[in-house]
Amino acid sequence: MKIYRLKFSIIHEALEQRATQLRIVQKRLLTKYAEKNPSTLNNLDLILEGTYRQIVALANAAEENENDLVRLGCALSGAVNVLFLLGHLLNKFSNEELALVKQIISPVVLNKEGHQGWQERTEVAVVYYLKSSLSKGGKEDSMISSNINAPCDVKKLGRHIKIFFDRLAKGGTLIPGHTRKGVLNKG
């Protein structure tokens, strides 16, 4: 999904450049038409037409990219909900714990505002809980060095989510002072 967001920013930048070019050509054409003795157009009409076609092509590419992003977001959201269901069945989460897990690994994948994607937000949240309440030493105040704007490796995120659920399966808890009963024993 990060590739689609990067592609969107590239298309958006190119669209801005073409729109600026279109406005400049339009101004020049208007000044030529406003003259009492208009000179030749110097192919400005061809540049105007070409720029317009480029803008239409970029707009279509942006729309296609947006549709792909929505489609992938829906698929990822469904996969995250299946992950919650499996985690709930295997670990017998209380409603409070399930709500907290849903805050950490959000099923809301598409975020139209901001430049942070689901991967970055989830990586930071999962790493925070792995280093704090789910840490092996149980330290609550460990320092987190994750940067939310840092590039996120999908394999690393998958590994962190796996460790997160493994620690919960081994009896770890997200809520201080809370113990879970009926955790699935893999022995």
N, C-alpha and C positions, 0 to 999 in steps of 0.2 A: 504494500500500500504506500510505502514511502516513495517508491519509484513514481507512482501516479501523482503524489503531491509535488514531487520535484518536476515532473512533466507539466503539471498545471502551472507552476511558477514560471517555467520557461515559456510556455504558450502565452501566459498573461503578459510577460515582459515583451515578447514579440508583438503581441496585439497592441500594446501601448505604443510601441515604436511605429507601427503601421498607421495607427490612428493619428499620431503626431504628423507623420508624413502626409497623410490625407488632408489634414487641416492646412498644412503649408501649401500644398498644391492647389487646394480650393481658394486660398487667399490670393495666390498668384494669378489664377484664372479670373477671379473676380476683378482684380486690378487691371488685367488686360482688357476685359470686357467693358470696364468703366471708362477707359481712355476714349478720347474723341476720335482718334485715328488708331484703332487697334492694330498692333503688329501681329505677326504670326504667333501661333500658340506654342511653337518650339516643342511639339510632342507632349505638352502638358496634359492634354486630354487622354493620351495613351498611358501616361504615368498614373493619372487619376483612376482610369479603368483598371489597370494592373494592381494598384494598391487596394482598390475596392475588392477585387477578386481575392487578394491575399488575406484581407480582413475576414471575408466570408469563410475562406478555407480554415483560417485559424479559429474562428468561432465554432465551426463544425468540429474541429479537432478537440477544442476545449469541452464541448458538449459530450462528445464520445468518451473523453477521458473521465468526465464527471459521472457518466453512466457506468463506466467500468469500476470507478471508485465506489459507487453506491452498491453495485452488485457484489463486489468483493467484501464490502463492509457488512452486508447482510449475511453473507456466507460465514464470515468470521464471528459475527454476533451469534449465529446459530451454533457454531462450534463451541463458543464460550459457554452458552447456555447448557449444552450437553456436558461440558466439563463440570459445570456446577451441579448438575443432576448426578453425575457419577461420583463427584466428591461428596455430595450430600448422602448418597446411598452407602458409600464405602466408609465414610467417617462419622456418619450419624450426627451431623451438625445440628445444633439448636437453631431456632429461627434467628436469634441474635447473631450467632456465628456466621450463618449463611448470609445474612445482610452485610456483615463486615467483609466477608470474602467477596461479595458482589461489589463492594466499594473499592476493594483492592484491585480486583481483576474485573473491570467494568464490562458489562455486556453491551453498553452503548459505545459502539465503535466509531461511528461517524461524528466528527466534530468540525462543524463548518467554521467555527471561530478559532483564531489562534493558529500557530504553526506547529503545535505539539500534536503528534498523532497518538493513536491508541497504544502503539508499541512503546513509545517513550514514557507515557504516563504509567503504563502497567509495569514496565521495567523498574522505574523508580519506586513505585509502591511495593512491589514484591521484594525488591532488594532491601528496602527499609524494614519490612517485617522479618525478613530472613536474618537481618543483622540486629534486630531488636528483640521482639517478643518470641520469635522462633529460633533465635540463635542457640547454639549448643551450650553456651555458657549461661544463657538466660539473662544477659545484660540488657537492661531496658534503655540505657542512655548512650549506646554506642554511636559514634559519629558516622554519618553517612556521607560518602564522597561522590555519590552519583550525581551527574549533571543531566537535567531533563532535556537539554538541547543537544547532548552528545549523540552521535550516531548509534543506533541500536541494532545489534546483530540479532537476527531472528532466531538463530540456533541457540545463542546465549540466553535469550528470553525464554525459549522453550525449556532449556535446562533449568533456569531459575524457577519457572512455574512447576516443573516436575519436583524439584527439591522442596518447594513450598508445600505441595500436597503430600510429599513423602513425610515431611516433618509433622504435618497435621495428622497423618495416618499413624505415626509413632506416638501419638498422644500429646503433641504440641498444641498450645492454645493461643489464640490471638487476643483473648480477653484476660487481663491479669487477674489471678486468683480464681479463675474458672477452670474446672476440670470436666473433661468429657467422659461420659460413660458409654460403653458399648462400641469402642473403636475396634475396627476389624483387625484381628490378629493374623498376621501373615506367616506365623510360625508353623 
